[in-house]
Amino acid sequence: MTALSARTRAIAGSLAGLAIVAGATGVAAAQTAPAQAVAARAPQAVVQTGVLSADAALKIADAVQKEAVKQGQRVTVVIVDRSGATRLVLKGDGAGPQTEESARRKAFTAVSFGKATSELAKGASGDGPTIADIPGTLFLGGGVPVASGGAPIAGIGVGGAPGGDIDEAIARAGLKAVAGKLG
């Protein structure tokens, strides 16, 4: 009986060990499933966003300056990225000293709100605080957003023409230079 007891104990011990391993695996699997479900709902740690290439920025600036010359205007073009950081500044021959700052602020405003600054200017006046009170913005025509996949990825700002409508037409000529390549 002693031999049988030892054998029985060995088998029982092995079965108990398997039961413990199986139980632990089942608990781990049960704990992993809810964790995976939560992870599926949780925000991403890394978000992919589109970025205007340097080549595209140069094409925009070149088209802007060519259109400005065609219209007899002396302007500066500024292109900013989605975060508002300046990517390119091209001051045309004879453009005034104020044109760089106005172009930068128009580009920043266009990318921040995803609309042309001429559209935004309509809602920027009135009694009390308005969106025009946000630092760094400028609600004059001449800023247009660059969008890819329906989201703004950059802003083009043009300053220096005698009217915002002329600045905006010149900025749109720059946007047109890359429009088919934005996706």
N, C-alpha and C positions, 0 to 999 in steps of 0.2 A: 504494500500500500504506500510505502514511503516513496518507491520509485514512481508510482502512479501519481502521488501527490506532487512530487517534484515536476513531473511532466505536465500535470494539470495546471500547476502554478505557472510554469513557463508559458504554456499556451494562454492561460488567463492573463498573464502579464503582457504578453505580446498583443493580445486583443485590446487590453486596456490602453496600451501605448498607441495603437492604431486609432482607437476611439478618441484619445486626447488630440492626436494630430489632425484627425478629421474634424473634430470640433473646432480646433483653432483655425483650420483653413476655412471652415464655414463662417466663423465669426469675422475673419479677415475679409472674406468675400462680402459678407453682409455689411461690414463697415465701409468697404470700398465702393459699393454700389451707390449709397447716398452721397458719398464724397464726390463721385463722378457726376452725379445729377446736379449737385451744387456747383461744381466747376463749370458745367455746361451753361448754367444761368449766370455765373459770375462774369464781371467785365473782363475784357482781355487786358493782359499786362502790357502787350505791345500792339499798337495800332498802326496800320499801314496807311500812309497818306501820299497823295501825288505831289510831286515837286516839279516846278517849271525848270527845264534844263537851262544851262547857261547859253547854249546855242539858240534856244527859243527866245530867251531874253534879248540876245543880240539882234535877232531877226526883228523882234518887236521894235526895239530902239531904232534900228536902221529904217524901218518902215515909217515910224513916227517922224523922224527927222526929214525923210524924203517928202512926206506929206506936208510938213510944216514949210519946207522950202517951196513946194508947189503952191501953197496958199500965201506965201510971202510973210510967214510968221517966224518969230525967233523964240523958240521954246526950249524947255528942259523936260526930259522924260525921266521918271523914276519908276523902277519896278521893285516891288516888295514881295516877300514870300508870305505864306499863310499866317505866320506869326507876326508879320509886320516888319521883319528885319529887311533892310535895304539890300537888294541883290545887284542893282545896277543904277547908275546915274550917268546920264549923257546930256550935258549942257550944250545946246546948239550955239553956233557962232552968233554973237550979239545978244544972247538971252540975258535978261536983267538979273541982278543979284537975288531978288525975291523969288525967282522962278523955281529954284531948287527946293526950297522949303514948302512952297505951295504944292508943287508936284508930289513931293514925298507925302504930305498930309492927305492929298486927294487919293493917292494909291493906297495908303493905310486905311482910309475910310471905306474905299470900295471893297477891299478884301475883307475888312472887318464885318461889314454888313451884307456882303455878297450882292450888292446892287450898285448901279452907276450913281455917282454923287449927285447928278442932276435930279434923279428920282428921289434921293434921300433929302435933298434941299427943300422939297415941298413940305415935308413934315418936321423940319428943323426949326421952325419959327413959331412963336406963340408966347402967351403969358406963362411965366414960371419956367422951371427947368425943362430942357428938351435934350434930344440926343446930340445937339450941337454943343452941349456943355461938356461932352466927353473929351478929355485932354488928347491932343494929337490929331483930332479930326478936323476936316474942312469940308463944309457942305456947299461947295461951288462946283459947277460943271467942270469936267476934265478928268475924273477918275472912273475907271471901269474895271470890274473884276475879271479875272481869268479863271474859268471854271473847267473842271474835268470830272466827268461822272456826276454832274449836277452839284458839285461842291466847289467853292472858291479855293484855288490853290495859290493865287498871286493877285496882285493889283497893279494896274498901270495908271500912273498919274502924269498929266501933262499940265504945265503952267507956263504962261507967258503971252498968250494971245490976248487981245483986248476983251474977249468974252469967254465965259465958261463953255458956251455952246461950240465955239470954235476949238477950244482945247479938247473937248470931248470928241468931236469929229476926228481930230487928229489922233487921239488915243485909240479910237475905234479902228482907224486905219492900221495901227500897230497890231491890234488884236486880230484883225482880218488876216494878217500875214502868217499867223500860226493856227487859225481857227480849225482847219481840217486835220490838224495833227494832235489835238488835245484829248481825244478819246471820250 
